Each structure stands twice: as structure tokens, then as C-alpha cells.
């Protein structure tokens, strides 16, 4: 249901580039067959909308627990943004801020 493609095809392309990436599908599609197809094509988890941010946060932690990323690292990085999962801080260009629970869940 992406404007210029299919999310499941994109999932397979991501897996070709980075087989270790942790991927959670967030979708409006909630049929069992959609979930099975997403998981079969490489997603680590599948969450149908609407969902609670705390549930998404716990599913992210679950994917991290099951997969080997940077061993011993509690830092998630994306496009220059770093999130420390232990201290609940985020930093961008060296500036660090303490996050509230809601901000942390939303940022993840």
C-alpha cells in the first residue's frame, strides 16, 4: 500500500542489502494471511494499526534481544541520530537530551 511500490517487495530488498537488520512491519492490513506473508518474507515481527506505543517499544526490545547487532551495544543509530536504550537519551551532532517515556517510545 505504499504510493510507489509494495512493502513486501521493499522488505525483500532490505534483506538482500542487510540480512541482519531488525524489521517490524507496521501495517493497516490486519488479516492473518497478510501477517503470515510479511513474516515469511523476512520481517521479524508484524504489528497492525492501531497499536500502543508501549507495545511497539517492547516489540523493538524483543527484536533486539533475539538478534545480534553490535554485541554489548545499547545504542541504536540512524542517519546521525543515536538513541541510548539504557539511559533513554538521544543525541544528534553531539547534543544529548534526556527523554520522557513517551518521547522515548515515540522516537523508537
N, C-alpha and C positions, 0 to 999 in steps of 0.2 A: 504494500500500500504506500510505498514511497513515491514521490512525484516523478522521479526519473529512473525507477527500477524496482527490483524485488528485493526485499530484505533478506530472504533466504539465499539468494544468489550472492548478495553482498557478504553474508556470513561465510559462505564458502571461499570467497576471495580473501577475506581476512585470515581465514585458517591457512590458506596457501602461503600468505606472507608471514604470518606469525602463528605457528601452531600452538604456542604456549599462552596466547592471550586468553584472559578470562572474559567470557562473553555471556551476558544476561540479556535475553530478549525481553523488551518491554513492548507489549502489543495490545491493541484494541481487540484483536482476534482471540477469543477465549474457547473455541471449540477444541475438543480433545485431539482431533486429527491435526490441527494447527500446532498444538504443543508438541505432539509426537514428532511431527515433521521438523520443527525447529531444533529439538534435541537430537534427532537422528542426523541432522546436517551439521552438527558441531557446536551447538550452544551448550553452555554449562548449566543454565537454568532458564526458566521461562516464566515471566510474571505478566498476568493480564491486568489491564487497566479496568477500573480504577484500583489503585493499591495504596497502602500506607507507606510513608517514607521510612518509618522504622523497620517495616518488613523488608523493604529494598535494602536498607543498610545491613540487616542481618544476612540477607542472601549474598551481599557483596563479601561480607566477612566469611561466609561459608565457602564461597568460591576460592577466596584467598587461602583458607585452611586446607582445601583439597588440592590445590595446585602449587607447584613450586615456582615462585617468582624469584626475586633476589633473596637468597637464603639469609635469614636473620634481619631482613629489612622490614620496617614498618612504615615505609614511605611509598606512597603512590605518586607517580609523576605523569603529567600530560601537558604538552605544549608549554613547558616552562613553569607550570604550576606544580607545587609539591604539597601533598597532604600527609601529615604525620598522624597515623592511626592511633598511636598511643597518647600523644599529648593533645590531640584534637586541635592542632594548629595548621594553618595553611601559610605558605609563603610564595611570593611571586617577586622576582627580581630582588631577593634578599630581605624583603619586608615581611615580617611574620605577625600574624594576629591570632588571638585565642578565639575559638568559635563556640557559639552556644550549641546545644544538642541539635536544635532544629537547623541551624546553619550548617553544621557538620553533616547531618543526614542529607540535606538538600545538595550540598557540594559533592558528596559522594555520588 
